[in-house]
Amino acid sequence: MWAIVPIKQFGVAKQRLAAILSNGERVALAAAMLRDVLAALKSSARVSGIVVVSKEPAARELADEFGAYYLAEDANDLSLAVAQGGAYVAALGATSMLMVPGDVPLLVAGEVDCLIDAHGERRGLTLAPDRDAAGTNGLIASPVNLIPFCYGINSFQAHADAARLADAPVRVLELEGLALDIDTPEDIRSLMAYDRPSAALRYLGDIEVESRLPPRHNVACAIAR
């Protein structure tokens, strides 16, 4: 199965991390996370090819390093980028596609294989939600143009609803590594609790990011007398 990885330009990505990371550090983190994702996809026994859709020149270099195809993104829109990648692989004869974002550094090949195996070869949609069950961190569509892509707020429910409108079955898998996308300092805190090989974890450890994280606060309960 072909995998589509849309990625924003590194310099404009992850603005919500500006409180703890400089622009240069956010660029480096975005590159490290994309490296983790491409490594997982490259190691998967079920992935036959990878397409990176982006306007980021460094993403092209990483795509080349991992033997992936690079498509220059036509528009600054995640849904359109996924559709663009889907059209590309459909033209190559693909009947299904997997989408994963470039900011899930805990992704491993086993989770990719699990998602693809669960989907099977039937018509339908398979979704892997984020930790809040609001976003879509993994998506397999058969055929490629089964639904219009609906990334944004509450995309998980929007994609499921679109599949049902297309009278297509929906499968849902909760996968720990794929569920953690990195957008906020709290996501960084959650990521740093893991101990596994990861370019992103190594980089964040090197810059001692944990010392920059805001402290946790306890809310005291005052009882009125």
C-alpha positions as protocol buffer text, in pm:
chain_id: "A"
residue {
  index: 1
  type: MET
  ca { x: 0 y: 0 z: 0 }
}
residue {
  index: 2
  type: TRP
  ca { x: 113 y: 354 z: -76 }
}
residue {
  index: 3
  type: ALA
  ca { x: 159 y: 595 z: 213 }
}
residue {
  index: 4
  type: ILE
  ca { x: 99 y: 970 z: 185 }
}
residue {
  index: 5
  type: VAL
  ca { x: 280 y: 1206 z: 425 }
}
residue {
  index: 6
  type: PRO
  ca { x: 175 y: 1573 z: 404 }
}
residue {
  index: 7
  type: ILE
  ca { x: 410 y: 1814 z: 580 }
}
residue {
  index: 8
  type: LYS
  ca { x: 402 y: 2191 z: 631 }
}
residue {
  index: 9
  type: GLN
  ca { x: 705 y: 2406 z: 563 }
}
residue {
  index: 10
  type: PHE
  ca { x: 926 y: 2363 z: 867 }
}
residue {
  index: 11
  type: GLY
  ca { x: 964 y: 2736 z: 927 }
}
residue {
  index: 12
  type: VAL
  ca { x: 591 y: 2793 z: 976 }
}
residue {
  index: 13
  type: ALA
  ca { x: 510 y: 2470 z: 1158 }
}
residue {
  index: 14
  type: LYS
  ca { x: 442 y: 2422 z: 1527 }
}
residue {
  index: 15
  type: GLN
  ca { x: 377 y: 2784 z: 1623 }
}
residue {
  index: 16
  type: ARG
  ca { x: 219 y: 2670 z: 1950 }
}
residue {
  index: 17
  type: LEU
  ca { x: 562 y: 2552 z: 2061 }
}
residue {
  index: 18
  type: ALA
  ca { x: 706 y: 2903 z: 2037 }
}
residue {
  index: 19
  type: ALA
  ca { x: 686 y: 2944 z: 2415 }
}
residue {
  index: 20
  type: ILE
  ca { x: 954 y: 2678 z: 2467 }
}
residue {
  index: 21
  type: LEU
  ca { x: 1133 y: 2643 z: 2130 }
}
residue {
  index: 22
  type: SER
  ca { x: 1299 y: 2900 z: 1907 }
}
residue {
  index: 23
  type: ASN
  ca { x: 1217 y: 2911 z: 1538 }
}
residue {
  index: 24
  type: GLY
  ca { x: 1535 y: 2722 z: 1456 }
}
residue {
  index: 25
  type: GLU
  ca { x: 1455 y: 2458 z: 1716 }
}
residue {
  index: 26
  type: ARG
  ca { x: 1104 y: 2413 z: 1578 }
}
residue {
  index: 27
  type: VAL
  ca { x: 1251 y: 2364 z: 1232 }
}
residue {
  index: 28
  type: ALA
  ca { x: 1493 y: 2104 z: 1366 }
}
residue {
  index: 29
  type: LEU
  ca { x: 1215 y: 1925 z: 1555 }
}
residue {
  index: 30
  type: ALA
  ca { x: 989 y: 1916 z: 1249 }
}
residue {
  index: 31
  type: ALA
  ca { x: 1271 y: 1758 z: 1047 }
}
residue {
  index: 32
  type: ALA
  ca { x: 1343 y: 1505 z: 1322 }
}
residue {
  index: 33
  type: MET
  ca { x: 975 y: 1405 z: 1347 }
}
residue {
  index: 34
  type: LEU
  ca { x: 949 y: 1360 z: 970 }
}
residue {
  index: 35
  type: ARG
  ca { x: 1260 y: 1142 z: 985 }
}
residue {
  index: 36
  type: ASP
  ca { x: 1091 y: 923 z: 1248 }
}
residue {
  index: 37
  type: VAL
  ca { x: 776 y: 888 z: 1039 }
}
residue {
  index: 38
  type: LEU
  ca { x: 963 y: 804 z: 720 }
}
residue {
  index: 39
  type: ALA
  ca { x: 1178 y: 550 z: 903 }
}
residue {
  index: 40
  type: ALA
  ca { x: 869 y: 373 z: 1035 }
}
residue {
  index: 41
  type: LEU
  ca { x: 703 y: 366 z: 693 }
}
residue {
  index: 42
  type: LYS
  ca { x: 1023 y: 251 z: 524 }
}
residue {
  index: 43
  type: SER
  ca { x: 1052 y: -38 z: 773 }
}
residue {
  index: 44
  type: SER
  ca { x: 692 y: -151 z: 727 }
}
residue {
  index: 45
  type: ALA
  ca { x: 647 y: -475 z: 540 }
}
residue {
  index: 46
  type: ARG
  ca { x: 308 y: -354 z: 414 }
}
residue {
  index: 47
  type: VAL
  ca { x: 411 y: -20 z: 260 }
}
residue {
  index: 48
  type: SER
  ca { x: 506 y: -42 z: -107 }
}
residue {
  index: 49
  type: GLY
  ca { x: 584 y: 328 z: -158 }
}
residue {
  index: 50
  type: ILE
  ca { x: 587 y: 663 z: 18 }
}
residue {
  index: 51
  type: VAL
  ca { x: 487 y: 1005 z: -115 }
}
residue {
  index: 52
  type: VAL
  ca { x: 581 y: 1323 z: 74 }
}
residue {
  index: 53
  type: VAL
  ca { x: 361 y: 1621 z: -19 }
}
residue {
  index: 54
  type: SER
  ca { x: 514 y: 1952 z: 85 }
}
residue {
  index: 55
  type: LYS
  ca { x: 659 y: 2289 z: -11 }
}
residue {
  index: 56
  type: GLU
  ca { x: 953 y: 2235 z: 223 }
}
residue {
  index: 57
  type: PRO
  ca { x: 1290 y: 2191 z: 44 }
}
residue {
  index: 58
  type: ALA
  ca { x: 1437 y: 1996 z: 337 }
}
residue {
  index: 59
  type: ALA
  ca { x: 1144 y: 1753 z: 313 }
}
residue {
  index: 60
  type: ARG
  ca { x: 1255 y: 1674 z: -41 }
}
residue {
  index: 61
  type: GLU
  ca { x: 1601 y: 1586 z: 90 }
}
residue {
  index: 62
  type: LEU
  ca { x: 1454 y: 1357 z: 355 }
}
residue {
  index: 63
  type: ALA
  ca { x: 1224 y: 1197 z: 98 }
}
residue {
  index: 64
  type: ASP
  ca { x: 1527 y: 1123 z: -119 }
}
residue {
  index: 65
  type: GLU
  ca { x: 1713 y: 977 z: 179 }
}
residue {
  index: 66
  type: PHE
  ca { x: 1433 y: 730 z: 250 }
}
residue {
  index: 67
  type: GLY
  ca { x: 1357 y: 645 z: -112 }
}
residue {
  index: 68
  type: ALA
  ca { x: 1025 y: 830 z: -108 }
}
residue {
  index: 69
  type: TYR
  ca { x: 867 y: 1035 z: -384 }
}
residue {
  index: 70
  type: TYR
  ca { x: 834 y: 1409 z: -333 }
}
residue {
  index: 71
  type: LEU
  ca { x: 541 y: 1613 z: -462 }
}
residue {
  index: 72
  type: ALA
  ca { x: 551 y: 1991 z: -447 }
}
residue {
  index: 73
  type: GLU
  ca { x: 231 y: 2086 z: -268 }
}
residue {
  index: 74
  type: ASP
  ca { x: -13 y: 2281 z: -483 }
}
residue {
  index: 75
  type: ALA
  ca { x: -186 y: 2465 z: -197 }
}
residue {
  index: 76
  type: ASN
  ca { x: -134 y: 2535 z: 173 }
}
residue {
  index: 77
  type: ASP
  ca { x: -414 y: 2305 z: 281 }
}
residue {
  index: 78
  type: LEU
  ca { x: -383 y: 1966 z: 450 }
}
residue {
  index: 79
  type: SER
  ca { x: -696 y: 1814 z: 297 }
}
residue {
  index: 80
  type: LEU
  ca { x: -591 y: 1923 z: -52 }
}
residue {
  index: 81
  type: ALA
  ca { x: -237 y: 1792 z: 4 }
}
residue {
  index: 82
  type: VAL
  ca { x: -373 y: 1448 z: 95 }
}
residue {
  index: 83
  type: ALA
  ca { x: -602 y: 1453 z: -209 }
}
residue {
  index: 84
  type: GLN
  ca { x: -307 y: 1555 z: -426 }
}
residue {
  index: 85
  type: GLY
  ca { x: -103 y: 1263 z: -299 }
}
residue {
  index: 86
  type: GLY
  ca { x: -397 y: 1030 z: -347 }
}
residue {
  index: 87
  type: ALA
  ca { x: -445 y: 1139 z: -708 }
}
residue {
  index: 88
  type: TYR
  ca { x: -75 y: 1079 z: -770 }
}
residue {
  index: 89
  type: VAL
  ca { x: -77 y: 720 z: -642 }
}
residue {
  index: 90
  type: ALA
  ca { x: -412 y: 648 z: -809 }
}
residue {
  index: 91
  type: ALA
  ca { x: -251 y: 743 z: -1141 }
}
residue {
  index: 92
  type: LEU
  ca { x: 12 y: 480 z: -1065 }
}
residue {
  index: 93
  type: GLY
  ca { x: -258 y: 219 z: -1022 }
}
residue {
  index: 94
  type: ALA
  ca { x: -310 y: 228 z: -645 }
}
residue {
  index: 95
  type: THR
  ca { x: -658 y: 130 z: -525 }
}
residue {
  index: 96
  type: SER
  ca { x: -593 y: 217 z: -158 }
}
residue {
  index: 97
  type: MET
  ca { x: -381 y: 467 z: 31 }
}
residue {
  index: 98
  type: LEU
  ca { x: -260 y: 530 z: 383 }
}
residue {
  index: 99
  type: MET
  ca { x: -222 y: 882 z: 520 }
}
residue {
  index: 100
  type: VAL
  ca { x: -8 y: 958 z: 824 }
}
residue {
  index: 101
  type: PRO
  ca { x: 105 y: 1306 z: 932 }
}
residue {
  index: 102
  type: GLY
  ca { x: 470 y: 1404 z: 965 }
}
residue {
  index: 103
  type: ASP
  ca { x: 448 y: 1490 z: 1335 }
}
residue {
  index: 104
  type: VAL
  ca { x: 392 y: 1151 z: 1503 }
}
residue {
  index: 105
  type: PRO
  ca { x: 748 y: 1067 z: 1616 }
}
residue {
  index: 106
  type: LEU
  ca { x: 646 y: 757 z: 1815 }
}
residue {
  index: 107
  type: LEU
  ca { x: 512 y: 580 z: 1507 }
}
residue {
  index: 108
  type: VAL
  ca { x: 665 y: 236 z: 1454 }
}
residue {
  index: 109
  type: ALA
  ca { x: 647 y: -9 z: 1165 }
}
residue {
  index: 110
  type: GLY
  ca { x: 440 y: -252 z: 1372 }
}
residue {
  index: 111
  type: GLU
  ca { x: 161 y: 3 z: 1409 }
}
residue {
  index: 112
  type: VAL
  ca { x: 168 y: 74 z: 1036 }
}
residue {
  index: 113
  type: ASP
  ca { x: 140 y: -299 z: 962 }
}
residue {
  index: 114
  type: CYS
  ca { x: -141 y: -335 z: 1216 }
}
residue {
  index: 115
  type: LEU
  ca { x: -340 y: -53 z: 1058 }
}
residue {
  index: 116
  type: ILE
  ca { x: -299 y: -192 z: 707 }
}
residue {
  index: 117
  type: ASP
  ca { x: -379 y: -549 z: 812 }
}
residue {
  index: 118
  type: ALA
  ca { x: -694 y: -435 z: 994 }
}
residue {
  index: 119
  type: HIS
  ca { x: -810 y: -250 z: 684 }
}
residue {
  index: 120
  type: GLY
  ca { x: -771 y: -550 z: 457 }
}
residue {
  index: 121
  type: GLU
  ca { x: -858 y: -529 z: 90 }
}
residue {
  index: 122
  type: ARG
  ca { x: -1223 y: -436 z: 115 }
}
residue {
  index: 123
  type: ARG
  ca { x: -1386 y: -110 z: 23 }
}
residue {
  index: 124
  type: GLY
  ca { x: -1402 y: 124 z: 320 }
}
residue {
  index: 125
  type: LEU
  ca { x: -1228 y: 360 z: 558 }
}
residue {
  index: 126
  type: THR
  ca { x: -999 y: 281 z: 850 }
}
residue {
  index: 127
  type: LEU
  ca { x: -920 y: 555 z: 1101 }
}
residue {
  index: 128
  type: ALA
  ca { x: -667 y: 596 z: 1381 }
}
residue {
  index: 129
  type: PRO
  ca { x: -762 y: 892 z: 1603 }
}
residue {
  index: 130
  type: ASP
  ca { x: -543 y: 1118 z: 1811 }
}
residue {
  index: 131
  type: ARG
  ca { x: -544 y: 1088 z: 2191 }
}
residue {
  index: 132
  type: ASP
  ca { x: -855 y: 1304 z: 2220 }
}
residue {
  index: 133
  type: ALA
  ca { x: -1043 y: 1112 z: 1950 }
}
residue {
  index: 134
  type: ALA
  ca { x: -1088 y: 1444 z: 1772 }
}
residue {
  index: 135
  type: GLY
  ca { x: -815 y: 1448 z: 1505 }
}
residue {
  index: 136
  type: THR
  ca { x: -727 y: 1193 z: 1238 }
}
residue {
  index: 137
  type: ASN
  ca { x: -370 y: 1067 z: 1277 }
}
residue {
  index: 138
  type: GLY
  ca { x: -404 y: 768 z: 1049 }
}
residue {
  index: 139
  type: LEU
  ca { x: -638 y: 707 z: 758 }
}
residue {
  index: 140
  type: ILE
  ca { x: -671 y: 433 z: 497 }
}
residue {
  index: 141
  type: ALA
  ca { x: -917 y: 479 z: 212 }
}
residue {
  index: 142
  type: SER
  ca { x: -1022 y: 218 z: -44 }
}
residue {
  index: 143
  type: PRO
  ca { x: -1067 y: 337 z: -310 }
}
residue {
  index: 144
  type: VAL
  ca { x: -838 y: 637 z: -287 }
}
residue {
  index: 145
  type: ASN
  ca { x: -1122 y: 878 z: -369 }
}
residue {
  index: 146
  type: LEU
  ca { x: -1374 y: 713 z: -135 }
}
residue {
  index: 147
  type: ILE
  ca { x: -1445 y: 1037 z: 55 }
}
residue {
  index: 148
  type: PRO
  ca { x: -1357 y: 1407 z: 48 }
}
residue {
  index: 149
  type: PHE
  ca { x: -1086 y: 1466 z: 307 }
}
residue {
  index: 150
  type: CYS
  ca { x: -1191 y: 1683 z: 601 }
}
residue {
  index: 151
  type: TYR
  ca { x: -882 y: 1769 z: 805 }
}
residue {
  index: 152
  type: GLY
  ca { x: -923 y: 2034 z: 1071 }
}
residue {
  index: 153
  type: ILE
  ca { x: -1134 y: 2060 z: 1385 }
}
residue {
  index: 154
  type: ASN
  ca { x: -1302 y: 1727 z: 1472 }
}
residue {
  index: 155
  type: SER
  ca { x: -1171 y: 1565 z: 1155 }
}
residue {
  index: 156
  type: PHE
  ca { x: -1207 y: 1217 z: 1303 }
}
residue {
  index: 157
  type: GLN
  ca { x: -1586 y: 1245 z: 1321 }
}
residue {
  index: 158
  type: ALA
  ca { x: -1602 y: 1432 z: 989 }
}
residue {
  index: 159
  type: HIS
  ca { x: -1417 y: 1151 z: 811 }
}
residue {
  index: 160
  type: ALA
  ca { x: -1633 y: 883 z: 972 }
}
residue {
  index: 161
  type: ASP
  ca { x: -1949 y: 1072 z: 872 }
}
residue {
  index: 162
  type: ALA
  ca { x: -1822 y: 1114 z: 515 }
}
residue {
  index: 163
  type: ALA
  ca { x: -1763 y: 739 z: 487 }
}
residue {
  index: 164
  type: ARG
  ca { x: -2112 y: 662 z: 612 }
}
residue {
  index: 165
  type: LEU
  ca { x: -2257 y: 904 z: 356 }
}
residue {
  index: 166
  type: ALA
  ca { x: -2066 y: 704 z: 94 }
}
residue {
  index: 167
  type: ASP
  ca { x: -2224 y: 386 z: 237 }
}
residue {
  index: 168
  type: ALA
  ca { x: -1877 y: 256 z: 325 }
}
residue {
  index: 169
  type: PRO
  ca { x: -1778 y: 64 z: 640 }
}
residue {
  index: 170
  type: VAL
  ca { x: -1563 y: 244 z: 898 }
}
residue {
  index: 171
  type: ARG
  ca { x: -1304 y: 70 z: 1115 }
}
residue {
  index: 172
  type: VAL
  ca { x: -1133 y: 242 z: 1408 }
}
residue {
  index: 173
  type: LEU
  ca { x: -800 y: 145 z: 1564 }
}
residue {
  index: 174
  type: GLU
  ca { x: -646 y: 316 z: 1865 }
}
residue {
  index: 175
  type: LEU
  ca { x: -267 y: 299 z: 1830 }
}
residue {
  index: 176
  type: GLU
  ca { x: -51 y: 448 z: 2105 }
}
residue {
  index: 177
  type: GLY
  ca { x: 238 y: 579 z: 1897 }
}
residue {
  index: 178
  type: LEU
  ca { x: 25 y: 711 z: 1614 }
}
residue {
  index: 179
  type: ALA
  ca { x: -209 y: 884 z: 1859 }
}
residue {
  index: 180
  type: LEU
  ca { x: 53 y: 1133 z: 1983 }
}
residue {
  index: 181
  type: ASP
  ca { x: 102 y: 1423 z: 1743 }
}
residue {
  index: 182
  type: ILE
  ca { x: 318 y: 1708 z: 1866 }
}
residue {
  index: 183
  type: ASP
  ca { x: 158 y: 2053 z: 1874 }
}
residue {
  index: 184
  type: THR
  ca { x: 183 y: 2192 z: 2229 }
}
residue {
  index: 185
  type: PRO
  ca { x: 425 y: 2195 z: 2524 }
}
residue {
  index: 186
  type: GLU
  ca { x: 201 y: 1938 z: 2694 }
}
residue {
  index: 187
  type: ASP
  ca { x: 246 y: 1710 z: 2392 }
}
residue {
  index: 188
  type: ILE
  ca { x: 622 y: 1750 z: 2436 }
}
residue {
  index: 189
  type: ARG
  ca { x: 585 y: 1655 z: 2802 }
}
residue {
  index: 190
  type: SER
  ca { x: 393 y: 1340 z: 2703 }
}
residue {
  index: 191
  type: LEU
  ca { x: 651 y: 1253 z: 2439 }
}
residue {
  index: 192
  type: MET
  ca { x: 941 y: 1283 z: 2683 }
}
residue {
  index: 193
  type: ALA
  ca { x: 782 y: 1016 z: 2905 }
}
residue {
  index: 194
  type: TYR
  ca { x: 865 y: 751 z: 2643 }
}
residue {
  index: 195
  type: ASP
  ca { x: 1187 y: 557 z: 2606 }
}
residue {
  index: 196
  type: ARG
  ca { x: 1223 y: 435 z: 2251 }
}
residue {
  index: 197
  type: PRO
  ca { x: 1449 y: 505 z: 1951 }
}
residue {
  index: 198
  type: SER
  ca { x: 1342 y: 837 z: 1800 }
}
residue {
  index: 199
  type: ALA
  ca { x: 1523 y: 1120 z: 1626 }
}
residue {
  index: 200
  type: ALA
  ca { x: 1278 y: 1367 z: 1782 }
}
residue {
  index: 201
  type: LEU
  ca { x: 1335 y: 1234 z: 2134 }
}
residue {
  index: 202
  type: ARG
  ca { x: 1711 y: 1248 z: 2086 }
}
residue {
  index: 203
  type: TYR
  ca { x: 1695 y: 1606 z: 1965 }
}
residue {
  index: 204
  type: LEU
  ca { x: 1467 y: 1722 z: 2248 }
}
residue {
  index: 205
  type: GLY
  ca { x: 1696 y: 1552 z: 2497 }
}
residue {
  index: 206
  type: ASP
  ca { x: 2001 y: 1721 z: 2346 }
}
residue {
  index: 207
  type: ILE
  ca { x: 1849 y: 2066 z: 2393 }
}
residue {
  index: 208
  type: GLU
  ca { x: 1724 y: 1975 z: 2742 }
}
residue {
  index: 209
  type: VAL
  ca { x: 1370 y: 2071 z: 2659 }
}
residue {
  index: 210
  type: GLU
  ca { x: 1229 y: 1929 z: 2982 }
}
residue {
  index: 211
  type: SER
  ca { x: 1388 y: 2215 z: 3176 }
}
residue {
  index: 212
  type: ARG
  ca { x: 1177 y: 2459 z: 2971 }
}
residue {
  index: 213
  type: LEU
  ca { x: 841 y: 2295 z: 3022 }
}
residue {
  index: 214
  type: PRO
  ca { x: 597 y: 2487 z: 3241 }
}
residue {
  index: 215
  type: PRO
  ca { x: 540 y: 2334 z: 3585 }
}
residue {
  index: 216
  type: ARG
  ca { x: 231 y: 2135 z: 3656 }
}
residue {
  index: 217
  type: HIS
  ca { x: -17 y: 2303 z: 3887 }
}
residue {
  index: 218
  type: ASN
  ca { x: -242 y: 2151 z: 4148 }
}
residue {
  index: 219
  type: VAL
  ca { x: -578 y: 2312 z: 4205 }
}
residue {
  index: 220
  type: ALA
  ca { x: -659 y: 2335 z: 4574 }
}
residue {
  index: 221
  type: CYS
  ca { x: -1016 y: 2289 z: 4678 }
}
residue {
  index: 222
  type: ALA
  ca { x: -1128 y: 2559 z: 4922 }
}
residue {
  index: 223
  type: ILE
  ca { x: -1426 y: 2474 z: 5136 }
}
residue {
  index: 224
  type: ALA
  ca { x: -1644 y: 2771 z: 5224 }
}
residue {
  index: 225
  type: ARG
  ca { x: -1737 y: 2798 z: 5588 }
}
